Amino acid sequence: MMPPFVCEVVRVHDGDGPLWCRSGEKVRVAGIQAPDFESAEPCHRPAARRIAYTCDDVAAERARLIVSRLTLNRRLICQPVGTSYKRVVARCTLPDGRSLSCAAIAAGAAVRWNRYWRQYHMGDCR
């Protein structure tokens, strides 16, 4: 397993990443799915196959703003768990100790992506 690293977030693309770190790393937030700017189709909760939200630009911008408020110009501690499209997939912890994945879910920016949640050993949100 790769060692954890500090990511001072300087840019956020959408609710599940990438987050751009000052160091140049691009981080995909582990275990969640958020609306994105690339799709206009409904997003589904992966396990239940029910529509969770619509993936359109309005939903994507809302998710991006929520995650930006949580992370922008803050230092996260990120534990790499994999790679995806030349990005580090990581479990990141906010400065207040909360999981970024759990905080994004709680704020309505994303839903839990069960397949990857289990694969990356995300644990429980508190």
Secondary structure by P-SEA (a helix, b strand, c coil): cbbbbbbccccccccccccccccbbbbcccccccccccccccccccccccccccccaaaaaaaaaaaaaacccccccccccccccccccccccccccccaaaaaaaacccccaaaaaaaacccccc
